[in-house]
């Protein structure tokens, strides 16, 4: 299994290197090779998830490693679909850079799994799975906003270089970020509701005052404000893109830092 993880890491890393080379010096062969390696990493990620599913008997989402593995699988799948239908090479590169960094962070520490009695599993699985899907949406929104700021700077600086021509138009990037957040906000809301229900049913108490639910609610509220600004006439542009990136920073802090102070999220 260790060799398989190493192969996954290698395929993912080399594909990112080739994508970067293709951005700097476009070549069809390099691009195709990068996609093939990325697909290979996706296949291995799928195999890992299937093996862990068969071993545990439920969706593997009870450790930080498993959550990041599922997150990377979602990012890989979405990136391959995006490249197939929309041909947005830069978006694929930056999104996968985030995906690779997230899974590489815990790639060699696949421990700390928690097992619950069968009657507790289903609700918790749905709760965590929906939370991971919302995180994946926010990753895409972050990358789109980051690219928006780059493209906006190129336009204002009148730098008509290859970066300008390879980045999607500002309107498209704004739409990508908006749609990702539109999907992520209700998904995270449902995940939060299920988490509170699970705490009451399993732990016998309401967990809304725990640092993790409180921080997650703040993150959800921040993205809801983003939607409010985006839908309101006259709001948008650079300021909203920066705000979206600030929301993504809040997601990272919630996932990495707040878990340390939670009474029941130490596994992550």
Buried (B, 14 or more C-beta within 10 A) or exposed (E): EEEEBEEBBBBBBBBBEBBBBBBEEEEEEBBEBBBEBBBBBBEBBEEBBEEBEEEBEBBBBBBBBBBBBBBBBBBBBBBBEBBEEEEBBBBBBBBBBBBBEBBBEBBEEBEBBEEBEEEEBEBBBBBBBBBBBBBBBBBBBBBBBBBBBBBBEBBEEEEEEEBBEBBBEBEBBBEBBBBBBBBBBEBBBBBBEBBBBBBEEBEEEEBEEBBBBBBBBEBBEBBBEBBEBBEEEEEBEBEBBBBBBEBBEBBBBBBEEBBEEBEBBEBB
